[in-house]
Amino acid sequence: MGSIDTRQFGDRDSLTLVEFLLARITEDEAVARAYLDREGASPSPLVRRVMERALDDCLARRRLVVEHAAAPHPDRVCTALKLLAAGHRDHPDHPGLQPA
C-alpha cells in the first residue's frame, strides 16, 4: 500500500494519533507476513488462516484510520481512533489520548 500524506489530517494531536496507528498497523502486517513467508517452513492451515485474517484486519483498520482522519469531524481526535490506539497504550510512542 502506498504512503499516506498525513499532513492533510488537521491538528497536531490528530496527526500524531494517525501516524501512531498507521505505524502499529504496519508492524502488525509485518509480523503476519513474516509468518506466512517463512522460508523452509510452511505454516499450518490454522496459522495461515489466522495470519491471513490478521492481514485483512490490518487493511480494515488502515482504511478506518484514513477515513476517520480525512473526514470532517467535530472532534478531530475522535473516540474511534482513541479506541484503536487503546490496545497499544503500553507502547513507548503512544500519544496518551484516552477514550472519553
C-alpha positions, 0 to 999 in steps of 0.5 A: 500500500502506498504512503499516506500524506498525513499532513492533510489530517488537521491538528497536531494531536490528530496527526500524531494519533494517525501516524501512531496507528498507521505505524502499529498497523504496519508492524502488525502486517509485518509480523503476519507476513513474516509468518506466512513467508517463512522460508523452509517452513510452511505454516499450518492451515490454522496459522495461515488462516489466522495470519491471513485474517490478521492481514485483512484486519490490518487493511480494515483498520488502515482504511478506518484510520484514513477515513476517520482522519480525512473526514470532517469531524467535530472532534478531530481526535475522535473516540474511534481512533482513541479506541484503536490506539487503546490496545497499544497504550503500553507502547513507548510512542503512544500519544496518551489520548484516552477514550472519553 
